[in-house]
Amino acid sequence: MQTLHAATPMNAEAPQPASQPGNQPVAIDMRDLSLTFETADAPVVALSKVNLQIKAGEFVSLIGPSGCGKTTLMRVMADLERPTGGEITVNGLSPEQARLARAYGYVFQAPALYPWRSVRRNLMLPLEIMGVPREEREARAARYLDMVGLKDFANKFPWQLSGGMQQRVSIARALSFEPKLLLMDEPFGALDEITRDHLNEQLLRLWERTQKTVIFVTHSIPEAVFLSSRVVVMSPRPGRILDVIDCNLPARRTLDARETPEFLAIAHRVRRALRAGHSYDD
């Protein structure tokens, strides 16, 4: 399997990850955000009084038990769900304005590729819908397939690729219209552990290169700690924020970082926050 390319010269100083955003502007700003679904028998409170600020260039993971509202919170950011209380801005815009401005890319749990379109044509589909000129579509497809290490597979079809490669096509497609914000909803959850580890490491390199703001939903504590500048721990429904944990690991971290005392200490804090929220109760 090929890798996502960081494209950093061997003798150049490695780019610093955005784990220390400093005075960067706020990309996501949530104030007392709540969402209640009206159902036939009784209302379901999915999110309750969520307060969170995420700066531009951060990699923030949302972790919590199934049904805690992680994906719902991301869907609110993407204007796929409307909050019933509180406020949220996305890069200074309302979620609707950000959606209409195509200010974010969304990577779903499944790659959602059309089997009758080649990899290149799958990547170019949103650009076609947006009316991007053909020459520019072709250039972006070549650039982002190269960035995720799939330039030699441009004319293959999705069914000719592994699951991990299909997700890399999905990531390249989300990047192709060059958004400031990347929303990723458990993109590696269905992959085997070896492939998942490999893509975790390569996604980190890609984030360091692009410096985009990334919001990442996961159920995996090691994945959240390894990838993130901060981990947001959520409670069982109704979804609330239990803790926001800094991941002050070295720049250019590799999978070996998961064996260090620093990593294990952060993972322990995440696990302790989950236990405090009774996430392991039946």
N, C-alpha and C positions, 0 to 999 in steps of 0.2 A: 504494500500500500504506500502511495506517495504521501507526502506531508504538505501541510500548509506552509508556505514559504515566508520566513521573516525578512529575507532579502537584506540582511545586515552584513556589510563587509567584515571579514575576519579581523581586520586591524582597526575597525571603527569601535568607538565607545557604544556599548549596547544602549538602546533607548530605555529610558526609565518608564516603568509603568505608571499609570495614573492613580496609583494608590494614595498619593499625597496631593490632592487636588488644589491645595493652597487657596488662592483667591479666585478660583474658577467660579463662573456664574452657576446659579442653581438650575439644573436641568429639569428636575421633577420636584414639585412643591405640593405637599398634601397637608391640609389643615382640617382636622376633625372629620375626615372623610368617612362616610357611612353608606351602606347599600343594603336595602331590604327588598327581597323578592316577594311579591304578592302571589300566593298560591291558592288553590281551591279550598284547602282546609284551614290554613293559618299562615301568617307571614313568616318568612325565613330571613333572619338577620345574618347576612353573609359577612359584612364588614362593619366594625363599630369603632368610631372615633380614632381613625388612623392618622397619625401625625408623622410625617417623614419628609426630609429634604435630601435630595441626591444631587451632588455637584457634577458639572460637566466633566467627562473623562473618567468617572468612577466605574468600577465593575462591582455591582451590588447583587448579591444573591438573596432570594426570598426562600426560606425553608420553614417547614412546619408539617404537621400531620395532614393526611389526605382529608380534603373537605374544609380546610382552614381558611380558604379564600385567597391563596397565592395566585392562582390563575385568574380569579375574578379581579383581583387588584391590578394585575397586568392588563386585563381586558378593559378596565376603567381608563388606564393610561392611554390605551389604543382607541378609545371611544367606541369600543364594541359593547360596553355596558355603561349605563348612565348612573352616577351616584344619586342617592336620595337625600343626602345631607353632606354638609361640608364643602370644601373647595379643593380644586386641583388645577395646576398649570403644568404644561409640558413645553419646555424651552420658552417660557413666557407667554404661551398661547393656551387657549382652552384646548382640551383633548380634541374637540371637533375641528377647531382651526388647525391643529397640528396634523390631524388625519388628512384634511383637505390640502394642506401644504406638503403632504407626503414627507413629514419630518421624522418618521421612524420607519424602520424595517422590522418585520415580525417573522420569527422562525418558530414554526409550530412543532408539536411533539412528533408528528409524521411529516416526511418531506413534502408531500402534496405535489408530486411531479406528474405531468401528463405522460402516460406511457407511449403515446404516439408521436411525441415531440422529442427531438434529440436534446441532449444536455444543453447545448448552446441555445437552442430555440426555447427550451424551458426557462433558461435564465433571462432571455430577452423578452418574454411574454409581457411582464409589467411595463417594460420600456415601450413595447408596441402599443399597449393600452394608453400610455401617457403621451404618445405621439412623438417620441424621440426619433429623430432622423435615423435612417437605416445605418449610415456610416458610423454614427455615434453609438448605436446599439451594438454593432459588431465590435467596435473598439472596447466598449465597456465589458462585453462578454469575454473577450480575450483577456482583458486586464484582470478581471475578478476570478476567472477560472484559473489563471496562472497564480493568483494570490492564494487560492485554496489548494493548489497542487494538482489541478485536474485539466490542464491545458491539452494534454494528449487524449482526453476523453470527450472532447467537445462534440464529436459526431456520434458518440455512443448513445444508446437509449437507456432510460432509467433501469429497466429490467436487466441490463447488462452490467450494472454496478452493484457493489456491496451496499449494505445498509448505511455504513459509515460514509461512504462516498456519496450516496444520495443526500445525506444530511449536509455534506459539504457543498453540494450544488445548491441546496436550500439556503445556506448561509451566504454563498456568493450572490444568489438572486436577491436576498434582502439587502446586500451591500450595493447592488448594481445601480440603484437610484440615489446612492450616496447620501443617506440620511445621517443626521447627527446622533440619533438614538437607535439602539438595537435592542429589541425585546425578544427574549428567547425562553420559550415555555417548554422546559424539560426536553431539549432537543436530542439528548443522548440517552434518555431513560430506557429505550427499548434495545440498546446495543449491548453486546457482551462486554465484560469488564476490561479485557485487553484493548478492544477498539475504543472503548470509552476513555480509558486512561490516555491513550494516544491522542485522541481528539481534544481532551482537556488540555494537554500540554500545547498542542498546536493552536487551539483557540486563544490561549494566553499569549502566544507569540503574535497572533493576528491582532489582538486587542492592543498590545504594546505598539504595534506598527501603526494602526489606524487612529488610536487614542479616542475612539468613540465612547459614548456613555453606553454601558451595557447593563440591562436588568435581566437576571437569569433565575428562572424557577427550577428548583431541584428538591428531591427528597434525600439526597446523599450528603451527609455531613462532610466526608473527605473532599467531595467535589466542590462543595460550597467554600470550604476553607482554602483549598488550593487555588481556586480561580479568583477569589474576590479581594477587593480592597475593604469591603465591609459585608457582613452577613446580617440580614434582618430575620430574626426569629419570630414566627407568628404563632398565635395560640389556636387551639381548636375553635370551631365556630361558636360564637361570632368572631371572625378574624380580628385580632388586635395585635399590636407589636409588643412582644415581651422583652426583647433586648435588641440592641444594635451593636455588633461586635466588630471592632477593627481587626483586620488581618495584616499585621505588620511583618510580613515575611520579606525576604530579600528580593530585590529586582532580579529578573531573569531566572526565576525559580524553576526547578525541574521537579520531576516526580520524586526524586530523592528527598525533597524538602518535607515530604509527608512522614519521614522517619525521625525528624528532628524534635527536640523537646519543645521548641517554640510552636511548631505545628500542632503537636499533641495537646499542648496547653490550650490553644485556641479551640480545637475540636472538643476538648473536655468542657469548655465554657459553653459552647453551642449545645452540647448534649445536656448539660445541667439546666440551661434555659428551657429546653424542650421538656425536660422532666418537671420543671417548676410549673409549666403550663399544663401538666397532666396529659401530655400527648401520648403517653404509653398506656393510658387507661383504656379499658374496653368500653 
